[in-house]
C-alpha cells in the first residue's frame, strides 16, 4: 500500500531516513507510518506536514475520517 505520506515525501525528493531524522524518529517507525501499518500520532502528523510544507489533512486523509467518526460517536 502506498500512502499519501510516502507519495508526498517522494514528490519533494526527501529520502525516508532524512525525513525521519528531521522529525526525530527512526526510519523504521516512519516506514510503519508510510506503509499504513501503524497510526501516526497527531503531534507527529503536524511535524511531518510542516517539514513537507503540506496540510496535515492532505498527507494523512485517514486521520480526518477518524476524527469525524469520533465526533459522531459522542
Secondary structure, DSSP 8 states (H G I E B T S, - for coil): ---HHHHHHHHTT--HHHHHHHHTS-HHHHHHHHTTSS---HHHHHHHHHHHTS-HHHHTHHHHHHHHHHHHH-
